[in-house]
C-alpha cells in the first residue's frame, strides 16, 4: 500500500559573519516521528470514497476497501504560508492518465483509516460518494487560470492541430445504450481494450482496436484501429486520440465497446497510421 502526507520544508538562511550569527535565535532541528508522513509518499497515494461515516485512526478489517470506491489519487497539496495543509488536490476519473479532472477538498475531509497495527497501515478515505466528486468543479491553480485567460484558440483549432493532414476532426460521441454504461478507469486495461470492437454512432460495426500507443509516463497517447476489411484483408489502419472515442461496457462486464462518431467510409478516408 502506498503511504503519504506532508512535511514542511525548512530553509536555513546562512548569514556571513559571526556578528549576525550571534544575534540569531537558535533553531531546534525536527526529529522524525513514527506517525509522520512524507509529502513525497503522500502525493500519488490512492484515495477512497464511502458514504459510511469514518473518523481519523478508526480501525477497519483488512479488505474493507473492497466496499469503497477507488476514486483516484493525490496529485498535490495546498499549503498556507504558516505551513498548514489547507486542501488536497485529487485526480478523479479518467483512464490511463487521460480525461482526469483535479478537484480540491479540505484536508479535514480526508480520514486516515487504519487496517493494521503498524503506523503505516492505513487508507485515505473521504465520506463522499463518487458522483459528488465527479460533479465537483475542477480545481485550477492560479497560474493555470492565468494561462487559460490568455488562451484565445477555439476548441476546433486545438483539435484540428492534432488531426493529420487531409484528415477529418473526430468528436467524442455521447453514447446511451440500454444495459451499457461509461467504462470507469479501474475497469479498463490494455488487455480488455485490445481487440475490442469499434462501432459507429448508429451501432455499425466498423472495426476493432489493434493496440494502444503510450506516452513515456504510461498514459495513453493514441488508440490504433483497424477499419473495415474481411478476415484481415483490405483493412485500413488509423490512429485516434482517446478523447475522440467513447468506451462503454455492459452491466455483466463481459463486453467492452468503443464508439466513434464516424462512418466506415469516413474513417477509411483518414490518413493511414504509419508504424514507423
C-alpha positions in Angstrom: 0.0 0.0 0.0 1.3 3.5 -0.8 1.7 5.7 2.2 1.5 9.6 2.5 1.2 13.1 3.9 3.1 16.3 4.2 6.3 17.7 5.6 7.1 21.4 5.9 10.4 22.4 4.2 12.6 24.5 6.3 15.0 26.9 4.7 18.0 27.9 6.8 19.4 31.3 5.8 23.1 31.3 6.4 24.3 34.9 7.0 28.0 35.6 6.7 29.9 36.9 9.7 29.9 35.9 13.4 28.1 39.2 14.4 25.0 38.2 12.5 25.1 34.6 13.8 25.4 35.8 17.4 22.1 37.7 17.1 20.2 34.8 15.6 17.8 32.7 17.7 18.9 29.0 17.9 16.8 26.5 15.8 15.9 23.1 17.2 16.1 20.6 14.5 13.0 18.5 13.9 13.1 14.8 14.8 11.1 12.3 12.7 8.0 10.8 14.5 6.7 7.3 13.8 3.3 8.6 12.6 4.8 11.3 10.3 4.1 11.1 6.6 6.4 12.5 3.9 4.9 14.6 1.1 6.8 12.5 -1.5 4.9 9.4 -0.3 1.6 11.3 0.2 1.4 12.5 -3.4 0.4 9.6 -5.7 -1.4 7.7 -2.9 -4.8 6.2 -3.8 -7.9 7.7 -2.1 -11.2 6.1 -1.5 -14.8 7.3 -1.0 -17.6 5.8 1.1 -20.9 7.1 2.5 -20.2 5.2 5.7 -19.1 7.7 8.4 -15.5 7.1 9.3 -13.1 9.0 11.6 -9.4 9.5 11.9 -7.5 6.5 13.2 -10.6 4.3 13.1 -9.5 0.7 12.6 -11.3 -1.4 10.0 -10.9 -5.0 9.0 -8.4 -5.9 6.3 -10.1 -5.8 2.9 -12.6 -3.2 3.9 -11.6 -1.1 1.0 -13.3 -3.6 -1.4 -16.6 -2.0 -0.4 -15.3 1.6 -1.1 -15.0 3.5 -4.4 -11.4 3.9 -5.6 -11.8 7.5 -6.8 -8.3 8.5 -7.8 -5.1 9.6 -6.3 -3.5 12.6 -4.5 -2.0 14.9 -7.1 -0.9 17.8 -4.9 -1.4 19.5 -1.6 -2.1 23.2 -0.9 -0.3 24.9 1.9 -0.9 28.1 3.8 2.0 30.4 4.4 2.2 29.2 8.0 2.8 25.6 6.7 -0.6 24.2 7.4 -2.2 21.9 4.8 -5.3 23.6 3.6 -6.5 21.3 0.9 -5.7 18.1 -1.0 -5.9 18.1 -4.8 -7.3 14.8 -6.1 -7.1 13.4 -9.7 -10.5 11.7 -10.2 -11.9 9.8 -13.2 -10.1 9.4 -16.5 -8.4 6.4 -18.0 -4.7 5.6 -18.0 -3.9 9.3 -17.3 -6.4 10.7 -19.9 -9.6 12.6 -19.1 -8.7 13.0 -15.4 -10.1 16.0 -13.5 -8.5 17.7 -10.5 -10.7 18.6 -7.6 -9.6 20.2 -4.3 -11.2 19.1 -1.0 -10.4 20.5 2.6 -7.7 18.5 4.4 -10.0 17.9 7.3 -12.3 15.9 5.0 -9.6 13.3 4.4 -9.6 10.5 7.0 -6.7 8.2 7.9 -8.3 4.9 8.4 -6.2 2.1 9.9 -6.2 -1.5 8.8 -3.4 -2.8 10.9 -1.2 -2.1 14.0 1.8 -0.5 12.2 2.0 3.3 11.8 1.9 2.9 8.0 -1.1 0.6 7.8 -3.8 2.9 6.7 -6.0 4.1 3.9 -7.0 7.6 2.8 -10.8 7.9 2.8 -13.4 10.7 2.3 -17.0 10.5 3.4 -18.5 11.3 0.0 -20.0 9.3 -2.8 -18.2 9.0 -6.2 -20.8 11.1 -8.1 -20.3 14.1 -5.8 -16.6 14.2 -6.8 -17.4 13.6 -10.4 -19.8 16.5 -10.4 -17.5 18.8 -8.4 -15.9 21.8 -10.2 -12.4 21.3 -11.5 -9.6 22.8 -9.5 -7.2 25.0 -11.4 -4.1 26.5 -9.8 -3.7 30.3 -10.1 -1.1 30.0 -12.9 -3.4 27.6 -14.8 -6.2 30.2 -14.6 -3.9 32.9 -15.9 -2.8 30.7 -18.8 -6.4 29.9 -19.6 -7.3 33.6 -19.7 -4.6 34.2 -22.2 -5.6 31.3 -24.5 -7.6 32.5 -27.4 -7.6 29.4 -29.6 -11.0 27.8 -30.1 -11.6 24.1 -29.4 -11.9 23.4 -33.1 -8.5 25.0 -33.7 -6.8 22.9 -31.0 -8.5 19.7 -32.2 -7.6 20.3 -35.8 -3.9 20.7 -34.9 -4.0 17.1 -33.7 -5.6 15.8 -37.0 -3.2 14.5 -39.7 -3.1 16.4 -42.9 -6.1 15.5 -45.0 -8.0 14.1 -42.1 -11.3 14.8 -40.5 -11.9 16.2 -37.0 -13.5 13.5 -34.9 -15.6 14.4 -31.9 -16.3 12.1 -29.0 -19.9 10.7 -29.3 -22.3 10.7 -26.3 -23.5 7.1 -26.1 -26.7 6.0 -24.4 -27.3 2.2 -24.8 -29.6 0.0 -22.7 -27.5 -2.3 -20.5 -24.3 -0.3 -21.0 -22.6 2.5 -19.2 -19.4 4.5 -19.5 -16.4 2.4 -18.5 -14.5 3.5 -15.5 -10.7 3.7 -15.1 -10.4 0.7 -12.8 -12.4 -1.5 -15.1 -10.2 -1.0 -18.2 -6.8 -2.4 -19.1 -4.9 -2.7 -22.3 -5.9 -6.3 -22.3 -9.6 -5.6 -22.3 -9.3 -2.8 -24.9 -7.0 -4.5 -27.4 -9.3 -6.4 -29.7 -12.4 -4.6 -28.6 -15.0 -3.9 -31.4 -15.3 -0.4 -32.7 -18.8 0.9 -33.6 -20.2 4.0 -35.3 -22.8 6.1 -33.6 -25.6 4.0 -35.2 -24.1 0.7 -33.9 -22.4 0.0 -37.2 -19.6 -2.5 -36.7 -16.7 -0.7 -38.3 -13.5 -2.3 -37.0 -11.6 -3.2 -33.9 -8.8 -1.9 -31.6 -5.4 -3.2 -32.6 -3.1 -1.7 -30.0 -2.6 1.3 -27.7 0.3 3.8 -28.1 1.6 5.0 -24.8 3.5 8.1 -23.7 6.7 7.7 -21.7 4.8 8.1 -18.4 2.5 5.2 -19.3 -0.6 7.2 -20.2 -2.4 6.5 -23.5 -1.3 8.7 -26.4 -3.4 7.2 -29.1 -5.5 4.1 -30.0 -4.8 2.3 -33.2 -7.9 0.9 -35.1 -8.3 -1.5 -38.0 -11.2 -0.2 -40.1 -13.2 -2.5 -42.4 -11.8 -5.4 -44.3 -12.6 -9.1 -44.1 -10.6 -11.8 -42.4 -7.7 -9.4 -42.1 -7.8 -8.4 -45.8 -8.4 -4.9 -47.0 -8.3 -3.2 -43.6 -7.3 0.4 -43.2 -5.3 1.2 -40.0 -5.7 4.6 -38.4 -4.8 6.2 -35.0 -7.2 8.3 -32.9 -6.9 10.2 -29.7 -8.7 8.8 -26.6 -10.8 12.0 -26.3 -12.3 11.2 -29.8 -14.0 7.9 -28.7 -16.4 6.7 -26.1 -15.7 3.5 -24.2 -18.7 1.6 -22.7 -19.2 -1.8 -21.1 -22.3 -3.9 -20.3 -23.5 -4.5 -16.8 -22.1 -8.0 -16.7 -18.7 -6.7 -17.7 -18.0 -9.2 -20.5 -18.5 -6.8 -23.4 -16.4 -3.6 -23.9 -17.3 -1.4 -26.9 -15.5 1.6 -28.5 -17.7 4.1 -30.2 -16.6 6.8 -32.7 -18.8 9.4 -34.4 -17.9 8.5 -37.9 -18.9 6.0 -40.7 -16.7 3.3 -42.0 -16.2 5.3 -45.2 -15.2 8.4 -43.3 -12.6 6.5 -41.3 -11.2 4.8 -44.4 -10.6 8.3 -45.8 -8.5 9.2 -42.8 -4.7 9.1 -43.3 -3.3 5.7 -42.6 -1.4 5.0 -39.4 2.3 4.7 -40.0 4.0 2.1 -37.8 7.4 3.9 -38.3 
